[in-house]
Amino acid sequence: MINRMMVYYSLLVLIIISSAAIALAASTPSDCTGSISSLDDISDAVKCATVNINTFTVPAGKTFDLSLGTGTTVNLVGDVSFGNETWEGPLFQISGSGITFNGNGHTFDGGGPFYWDGQGGNGGVTKPAPMMKIKISGTWTNVKVLNSPERVYSVSNPEALTMSQLIIDNSLGDRPNSQSDGQPAGHNTDGFDVSTTNLLIEDSTIMNQDDCLAINKGSNITFQRNTCSGGHGISVGSISSDVTVSDITITDNTIINNDQALRIKTDASSTGSSVSGITYSGNTATGMRQFGVLIDQSYPNTLGTPGNGVQLSNVSFVGSENTIAVNSDAQQVAVNCGIDSCTGIWDWSALTVTGGTPGIINFDGIQEFTQ
């Protein structure tokens, strides 16, 4: 009986070791260079440690899906466009650990004008969203995204990721078209929707019609030296139920002609969530259309009846001065907290807001700031 058990356990150990070896072999790419000029090339190309993506058009209704081995280097050496079809998407998806993705300044073109109707995700035709689903650790750099149908990047990196030197150009969506009833044709074109940890986004330009950055949950996220133009500003939220956001650094960004520069928005109906450790430093904003800073716990209404289910603490404007200029009909700062849901002392000594009119602040924990 003992011998049989020893044989059984020996076989079990061998099976586990063999399975681990097979998994390791499957995740370790070969020392070769793969080339992608169509979706048919992907399965062979991703076996290699280096993958080059050439110019081609992804067929309508298909996802360009890269599931990569650990440590793969990907070079975008041509522009990629996507056929037009009303479907949910995403248009592009990438996953893997320790990935180096170099766009070399080339473009992913989402064909936005085919979809744009001024409604975004609120109605009209079905639009692929997000356009770009990023599920890698490592680096993603020097990539241009042009004319996304709706939201651009959804980021859920498994380990540390740096995204840098990126361009999101949805500026064409600022114009109305025959379907948008006089409104900007692009809508809900968020630059980065983030639900993750250990993420750095830097040195990038975002031209769109919604949030430049929207942090929905996560921690240790830094957004620095970026330029946001035309949209809804840099946002923490909206925050739904049972999520945590902490240790967020928003620094040295330039915000131009947005609805607001800096915003924290929590859903009025949310419960069991917390937002803490939000630090703003060295940000500059001009031409804000509605608010300079907006902290609002009544989302999706603006400055409505706030909810009490999200604890908000340690929101700071410190370090280098944050300088915000708002338009004459805009509010400088509005803070709309639920009952006992904003807590602690908030140091706002490095915030200057000019223009417009003062907004209502219903939280007395803010220090070193007047409007």
PEBELUR-V607900 format. One record per residue. RES is the residue in one small letter. PSI is psi in degrees with one decimal (* if undefined). Layout:
res-><RES;RES>
psi-><PSI;PSI>
This chain:
res-><m;i;n;r;m;m;v;y;y;s;l;l;v;l;i;i;i;s;s;a;a;i;a;l;a;a;s;t;p;s;d;c;t;g;s;i;s;s;l;d;d;i;s;d;a;v;k;c;a;t;v;n;i;n;t;f;t;v;p;a;g;k;t;f;d;l;s;l;g;t;g;t;t;v;n;l;v;g;d;v;s;f;g;n;e;t;w;e;g;p;l;f;q;i;s;g;s;g;i;t;f;n;g;n;g;h;t;f;d;g;g;g;p;f;y;w;d;g;q;g;g;n;g;g;v;t;k;p;a;p;m;m;k;i;k;i;s;g;t;w;t;n;v;k;v;l;n;s;p;e;r;v;y;s;v;s;n;p;e;a;l;t;m;s;q;l;i;i;d;n;s;l;g;d;r;p;n;s;q;s;d;g;q;p;a;g;h;n;t;d;g;f;d;v;s;t;t;n;l;l;i;e;d;s;t;i;m;n;q;d;d;c;l;a;i;n;k;g;s;n;i;t;f;q;r;n;t;c;s;g;g;h;g;i;s;v;g;s;i;s;s;d;v;t;v;s;d;i;t;i;t;d;n;t;i;i;n;n;d;q;a;l;r;i;k;t;d;a;s;s;t;g;s;s;v;s;g;i;t;y;s;g;n;t;a;t;g;m;r;q;f;g;v;l;i;d;q;s;y;p;n;t;l;g;t;p;g;n;g;v;q;l;s;n;v;s;f;v;g;s;e;n;t;i;a;v;n;s;d;a;q;q;v;a;v;n;c;g;i;d;s;c;t;g;i;w;d;w;s;a;l;t;v;t;g;g;t;p;g;i;i;n;f;d;g;i;q;e;f;t;q>
psi-><-43.8;-41.5;-40.6;-41.7;-38.9;-40.7;-42.7;-48.6;-34.2;-43.7;-40.7;-43.5;-41.7;-40.9;-43.3;-45.0;-43.0;-42.4;-41.9;-40.1;-41.8;-42.8;-41.7;-43.0;-38.3;-29.7;-8.7;111.1;157.4;159.4;75.8;173.7;119.7;154.6;133.6;118.3;0.8;167.5;-25.7;-19.4;-11.2;-47.6;-36.8;-39.0;-37.4;-2.3;-12.4;156.2;-20.6;132.4;124.7;130.0;118.5;174.0;126.7;170.0;125.7;129.3;146.5;137.8;7.6;147.1;129.9;100.7;116.0;110.3;107.6;150.6;159.4;131.1;10.8;142.3;128.5;129.8;122.6;110.8;8.6;172.8;139.9;128.5;165.1;133.6;154.0;128.7;143.2;103.0;174.4;-21.0;-163.1;166.5;-35.6;140.8;137.8;138.2;154.8;166.7;140.0;37.1;139.1;110.8;115.5;112.8;-15.2;28.7;3.7;172.3;138.8;114.9;113.4;-3.8;35.7;-42.5;-26.2;-33.4;-28.8;126.9;13.7;-0.3;-16.6;-128.4;6.3;1.6;-163.6;-150.7;153.0;132.7;137.8;120.2;130.0;167.3;-42.3;114.1;113.8;115.3;48.4;161.3;159.8;-126.2;144.3;111.2;152.3;47.4;139.6;132.8;125.4;129.8;64.4;144.2;-39.3;-125.5;146.1;-81.0;130.5;121.4;123.4;62.3;138.8;-26.5;-170.3;135.8;135.8;124.8;121.7;157.1;48.3;152.5;127.6;114.6;93.9;24.5;-27.5;-27.3;-6.7;-23.2;145.3;158.2;-172.8;-14.2;-7.0;7.6;43.6;-6.4;163.1;135.7;-37.2;142.8;148.1;34.5;52.5;138.5;-59.0;117.5;120.2;126.6;83.9;-177.1;158.9;59.0;134.1;124.1;123.5;156.6;44.5;162.8;128.0;118.1;111.6;-168.9;21.6;-157.7;134.0;-45.7;135.9;113.4;112.4;-30.3;165.6;-176.5;164.4;57.2;128.7;133.9;108.8;144.9;36.5;159.8;125.7;123.0;129.8;-9.2;-137.4;10.6;-171.8;120.3;140.6;114.2;179.9;150.8;120.6;-163.4;148.9;41.1;159.6;134.5;129.2;155.3;63.5;130.0;120.8;108.2;139.5;33.7;158.1;123.5;123.2;125.4;50.8;167.7;-43.7;160.7;-54.9;130.7;141.9;123.8;125.0;140.7;135.9;-28.7;0.2;148.6;154.8;22.9;160.3;146.0;124.4;156.8;48.2;117.5;125.6;132.4;130.2;19.8;145.3;131.3;140.1;147.0;33.4;130.6;-28.3;-47.6;153.6;-59.4;132.3;118.4;113.9;123.3;25.6;15.9;139.5;-4.2;152.8;120.2;39.0;-150.6;116.7;149.9;168.3;8.2;3.4;120.3;123.7;123.3;158.1;57.8;116.1;140.9;100.0;173.9;-134.2;146.3;135.4;118.1;118.7;129.8;126.7;158.3;164.7;-28.5;14.7;163.2;142.7;-62.0;133.2;131.2;119.3;86.4;149.6;174.6;119.4;21.1;-12.2;127.4;160.6;-170.2;126.9;121.4;111.7;33.6;-17.4;42.1;126.5;125.5;131.0;159.9;174.1;-151.1;154.0;144.5;178.3;131.0;116.4;18.5;126.1;10.0;0.1;127.9;154.9;34.4;136.6;153.4;*>
